[in-house]
Amino acid sequence: MQERVRVGAAQVAPHFFDKRKTLEKTVRFIEEGGRLGLDLLVFPETYFAAYPYWRGAVSVRRSTELVVEMQRHAIRADGEEAAVIADAARRARVHCVVGCNELDDRPGSLTLYNTLLFVGRGGTILGRHRKLMPTHSERVYWGMGDAADIRVFDLDIGVVGGLICYEHHMTLLRAAMAIKGEEIHCAVWPGWWKVDRHLGGKSPEPAAETCDIEPAIREYAIENQAFVVSSSWFLRPDDVPADLRDEMRYNLAVGGSCIVNPAGLFLAGPVFNEETIVWTEIAAEERRLAKAYFDCLGHYARFDLLSLNIREEAWSPSGPRALMPEAGEPRRDPDLRRVASRYGVQVEDLEAYLARRADRAD
């Protein structure tokens, strides 16, 4: 991991059911991330461009109509909107992780996935993570991810991964992310809520001690010795389309974005009821200190007693397929990354310089 990294959570109200306007706003906030000198900017779950806050409160027919509307404003990993985001990330020099409703890329399918799109600041789409298990009635709206979605990305700032909402309660998935070497974790949510005695009784209430997001991200940080950048939805009442206001009875989009260190301590936030970028600078030294006490992959591991099988083969309609390769930015030489970090230069610029020297030598 780079010695010092600036990370941020974009607590931004998208334009509900309007991917064009949401895209324009996304570009503006990526540009703002660049002005802040951020290395990584994380947008919330299904930020493009709807979360089904109406779930459980509408008829089956109405729910189906709303799925079609979600399809209209979904994006594709290889589509126009993703390309615009990648170009904005390149110009701002910011790695971005963007939650979206993603349309399936298999021919003939219009299934939606709850997806995190990983975008490199070199201007490339690095890959995606699809939510493995939509929660409860979310299964009406989204398909399930597969082995291709258990992955991390080795960037110039460190090894970055991400999970979506209640995936943070999947014990073996948390372990898999640690085994894959994750150093900076992106956690995304549809908002914040008060958890009553029964999980069905949820209502938006911006108080850190009442929501299971807080213990989930703090334990994730401690358990995996990772920094956690947690990004939550924010949506003002006026941002809800007029024809949905009577149906949006499950609107939890009050914010709650925050950043946690590997000791489970808040470095920034949680911030509520405000559209902003919650950001801070994180230091690799804090991770080293956490590892000195408890190293989940080293002196505190007992692989002779406990092990985890991780499937590395995804599936298609015609059978198994290889995992999607990481596009664009290659795995960086760790020595080169350290040199770039020490002297405050971009690793891509250092690679280009060495390539020019090699050409002259030839």
C-alpha positions in Angstrom: 0.0 0.0 0.0 1.2 3.5 -0.8 2.3 5.4 2.4 -0.3 8.1 2.3 -3.6 8.0 0.2 -6.4 10.4 0.0 -9.8 8.6 -0.1 -13.3 10.0 -0.2 -17.0 8.9 -0.1 -19.3 10.7 -2.5 -22.4 11.3 -0.5 -24.3 12.6 -3.5 -27.9 12.7 -4.5 -28.3 11.2 -8.0 -31.1 12.2 -10.3 -33.5 9.4 -9.6 -34.5 7.5 -12.8 -32.4 9.9 -14.9 -29.0 8.4 -15.9 -28.1 11.3 -18.2 -28.4 14.0 -15.5 -26.8 11.6 -12.9 -23.9 11.1 -15.3 -23.4 14.9 -15.6 -23.5 15.3 -11.8 -21.0 12.3 -11.4 -18.5 14.0 -13.7 -18.8 17.2 -11.6 -18.1 15.4 -8.4 -15.2 13.4 -9.9 -13.7 16.8 -11.0 -14.2 18.0 -7.4 -12.4 14.9 -6.2 -9.5 15.8 -8.4 -9.4 19.3 -7.0 -9.3 17.8 -3.5 -6.3 15.7 -4.6 -8.2 12.4 -3.9 -6.7 9.1 -5.0 -9.9 7.2 -4.6 -13.6 8.3 -4.7 -16.5 5.9 -3.9 -20.1 6.4 -4.9 -23.0 4.6 -3.1 -24.9 1.4 -4.0 -27.0 1.6 -7.2 -26.1 5.3 -7.5 -27.0 4.9 -11.2 -29.9 5.7 -10.9 -32.3 4.1 -8.4 -32.6 2.0 -5.3 -36.0 0.3 -4.9 -37.1 2.1 -1.7 -40.6 1.2 -2.7 -40.0 -2.5 -2.2 -42.7 -4.2 -0.1 -45.0 -1.2 -0.5 -46.3 -1.7 -4.0 -48.3 -4.3 -6.0 -46.6 -7.0 -8.1 -47.7 -5.2 -11.2 -46.4 -1.9 -10.1 -43.1 -3.5 -9.0 -42.7 -5.0 -12.4 -43.3 -1.6 -14.1 -40.6 -0.1 -11.8 -38.1 -2.9 -12.8 -38.6 -1.8 -16.4 -37.9 1.8 -15.4 -34.7 0.6 -13.6 -33.7 -1.1 -16.8 -34.1 2.1 -18.8 -31.7 4.0 -16.5 -29.2 1.2 -15.8 -25.8 1.2 -17.4 -23.4 -1.4 -18.9 -19.8 -2.0 -17.9 -18.8 -1.5 -21.5 -21.4 1.3 -22.3 -21.3 5.0 -23.0 -21.9 6.1 -19.4 -19.0 4.0 -18.2 -16.7 5.4 -20.9 -17.6 9.0 -19.8 -16.9 8.2 -16.2 -13.6 6.6 -17.1 -12.6 9.7 -19.1 -13.5 12.0 -16.2 -11.4 9.8 -13.8 -8.5 10.1 -16.2 -8.7 13.9 -16.4 -9.1 14.2 -12.6 -6.5 11.5 -11.9 -8.9 9.8 -9.4 -9.7 6.1 -9.1 -13.5 5.7 -8.8 -15.8 3.0 -7.6 -19.4 3.6 -8.7 -22.5 1.7 -7.6 -25.0 1.1 -10.4 -27.9 -0.9 -11.7 -26.0 -2.8 -14.4 -27.7 -4.4 -17.4 -26.4 -7.9 -18.1 -23.9 -8.1 -21.0 -25.0 -11.6 -22.1 -26.8 -11.6 -25.4 -30.6 -11.7 -25.0 -30.6 -10.9 -21.3 -32.1 -7.8 -19.6 -31.4 -9.0 -16.0 -30.2 -6.2 -13.7 -27.3 -6.6 -11.3 -26.4 -4.5 -8.2 -22.9 -3.7 -9.3 -19.8 -1.9 -8.3 -17.9 -0.6 -11.3 -14.1 -0.1 -10.7 -12.6 2.7 -12.8 -8.9 3.5 -12.9 -7.5 6.9 -13.0 -5.6 5.9 -16.2 -9.1 6.1 -17.9 -9.9 2.4 -18.0 -12.7 0.2 -16.7 -10.8 -2.2 -14.4 -13.7 -4.6 -13.8 -16.8 -5.0 -11.6 -18.2 -6.7 -8.6 -21.9 -7.9 -8.7 -23.7 -8.4 -5.4 -23.6 -12.1 -4.7 -26.8 -12.3 -2.8 -29.5 -9.6 -3.0 -31.1 -9.1 0.4 -34.6 -10.3 1.1 -37.1 -8.7 -1.4 -34.2 -7.2 -3.4 -34.2 -10.6 -5.2 -37.2 -9.4 -7.2 -35.0 -6.7 -8.8 -31.4 -8.1 -9.1 -29.7 -11.3 -10.3 -26.8 -12.9 -8.3 -23.1 -12.4 -8.9 -20.8 -15.4 -9.4 -17.1 -16.4 -9.0 -16.1 -13.5 -11.3 -17.2 -11.1 -8.6 -15.0 -12.2 -5.8 -12.0 -10.1 -6.7 -9.7 -7.2 -5.8 -7.7 -4.7 -7.9 -4.0 -4.1 -7.5 -3.7 -0.3 -8.0 -0.9 2.1 -7.5 -2.4 3.2 -4.2 -2.8 -0.4 -2.9 -5.0 -3.4 -3.3 -8.7 -2.2 -3.5 -11.9 -4.2 -3.3 -15.5 -3.6 -2.4 -18.7 -5.2 -1.2 -22.4 -4.1 -1.2 -24.6 -3.6 1.8 -25.4 -6.9 3.6 -22.5 -8.7 1.8 -20.6 -7.3 4.8 -22.5 -9.9 7.0 -21.3 -12.8 4.8 -18.6 -14.4 7.0 -16.8 -16.4 4.3 -16.9 -13.5 1.8 -15.2 -11.3 4.3 -12.5 -14.0 4.7 -12.1 -14.3 0.9 -11.5 -10.6 0.5 -8.7 -10.8 3.1 -7.2 -13.8 1.5 -7.0 -11.9 -1.8 -4.9 -9.2 -0.1 -7.4 -6.3 0.2 -5.9 -3.2 1.8 -8.5 -0.5 1.1 -12.1 -1.6 1.2 -15.1 0.2 -0.4 -18.4 -0.4 1.4 -21.6 0.9 -0.2 -25.1 1.2 1.2 -28.6 2.6 0.3 -28.5 4.9 3.3 -28.7 4.5 7.1 -31.4 3.2 9.3 -32.6 2.5 12.8 -32.6 -1.3 13.5 -35.5 -2.3 15.7 -35.8 -5.6 17.5 -37.0 -7.2 14.3 -35.2 -6.5 11.1 -38.4 -5.7 9.3 -38.9 -2.6 11.4 -36.5 -0.1 9.8 -36.9 3.6 9.6 -34.3 6.3 8.6 -32.7 7.7 11.7 -29.3 9.4 11.5 -27.7 8.1 14.7 -24.6 6.0 14.5 -25.3 3.8 17.4 -28.7 2.5 16.0 -27.6 1.1 12.7 -25.8 -2.2 11.9 -23.7 -0.4 9.3 -21.5 0.9 12.1 -20.5 -2.4 13.7 -20.3 -4.0 10.3 -17.7 -1.7 8.8 -15.8 -1.4 12.0 -15.5 -5.1 12.5 -14.6 -5.5 8.8 -11.8 -3.1 9.3 -10.5 -4.9 12.4 -11.0 -8.4 11.1 -9.3 -7.8 7.8 -6.9 -5.0 8.9 -8.2 -2.8 6.1 -9.2 0.8 5.7 -12.9 1.1 4.9 -14.4 3.9 2.8 -18.1 3.6 3.4 -20.5 5.5 1.0 -24.2 5.8 1.7 -27.1 7.2 -0.3 -28.4 10.7 0.3 -31.7 11.8 -1.3 -33.7 14.9 -0.3 -37.5 14.6 -0.3 -37.6 16.9 -3.3 -35.3 14.6 -5.2 -37.9 11.9 -5.3 -39.9 11.9 -8.5 -43.4 13.2 -7.8 -45.2 10.0 -9.1 -43.2 7.9 -6.5 -43.5 10.0 -3.4 -46.5 8.1 -2.0 -44.7 4.8 -2.8 -41.3 5.5 -1.4 -42.1 4.4 2.1 -38.7 2.8 2.6 -36.5 5.8 1.9 -33.4 5.5 4.1 -31.2 7.8 2.1 -30.1 10.1 4.9 -26.3 9.6 4.4 -24.0 8.2 6.9 -20.8 8.1 4.8 -17.6 7.6 6.8 -14.0 6.3 6.7 -12.7 3.8 9.2 -9.1 2.8 9.9 -7.8 -0.8 10.5 -8.3 -0.4 14.2 -12.0 0.2 13.6 -11.8 3.9 14.5 -13.6 6.6 12.6 -11.2 8.9 10.7 -14.1 10.9 9.1 -17.8 11.0 9.6 -20.4 9.5 9.7 -22.0 12.6 8.0 -25.8 12.9 7.7 -28.3 15.0 5.9 -25.8 16.7 3.7 -24.5 16.4 0.1 -20.8 16.3 0.3 -17.6 14.4 -0.2 -16.5 12.8 3.1 -12.7 12.4 2.8 -9.5 12.1 4.6 -5.9 11.0 4.2 -5.0 7.5 5.3 -1.6 6.2 6.3 -0.1 2.8 5.7 1.6 3.0 9.1 -1.8 2.5 10.8 -2.3 -0.8 8.9 1.2 -1.9 9.9 0.4 -1.2 13.6 -2.9 -3.1 13.3 -1.1 -6.1 11.7 1.5 -6.1 14.6 -1.4 -6.9 17.0 -3.5 -9.1 14.9 -2.6 -10.4 11.4 -5.5 -12.4 10.0 -3.3 -13.8 7.3 -0.1 -14.3 9.3 0.6 -15.0 13.0 -3.1 -15.0 13.9 -4.1 -17.5 11.2 -4.4 -21.3 11.7 -4.6 -22.5 8.1 -3.7 -26.0 9.4 -7.1 -26.0 11.2 -9.3 -23.7 9.2 -9.3 -23.1 5.4 -11.6 -21.6 2.8 -12.4 -22.9 -0.7 -12.9 -20.0 -3.2 -14.3 -21.0 -6.6 -12.3 -19.4 -9.3 -14.6 -20.4 -12.3 -17.6 -18.3 -13.3 -20.5 -19.6 -15.5 -22.3 -18.6 -18.7 -25.4 -20.0 -20.4 -23.1 -22.5 -22.3 -21.0 -23.6 -19.3 -18.0 -22.4 -17.4 -16.0 -19.4 -18.5 -12.8 -17.8 -17.4 -12.9 -14.8 -15.0 -13.1 -11.4 -16.6 -9.4 -10.2 -16.8 -8.5 -6.9 -15.2 -8.8 -4.4 -18.0 -6.5 -1.4 -18.5 -4.1 -0.8 -15.7 -1.7 -3.8 -15.2 -0.6 -5.1 -11.8 2.1 -2.8 -10.7 5.6 -3.7 -9.7 5.6 -3.2 -5.9 9.1 -1.8 -5.9 8.1 0.7 -8.6 5.0 1.7 -6.6 7.1 2.4 -3.6 9.6 4.5 -5.5 6.7 6.5 -7.1 5.1 7.0 -3.7 8.4 8.1 -2.1 9.1 10.8 -4.6 5.5 11.9 -5.1 5.2 11.0 -8.8 2.6 8.9 -10.6 3.6 5.3 -11.1 2.4 5.5 -14.7 4.7 8.5 -15.4 7.6 6.5 -13.9 6.8 3.5 -16.1 6.7 5.8 -19.2 10.1 7.3 -18.2 11.7 3.9 -17.9 10.2 2.8 -21.2 11.7 5.8 -22.9 15.1 5.0 -21.3 14.8 1.4 -22.5 14.0 2.6 -26.1 17.1 4.9 -26.1 19.2 2.0 -24.8 18.1 -0.1 -27.8 
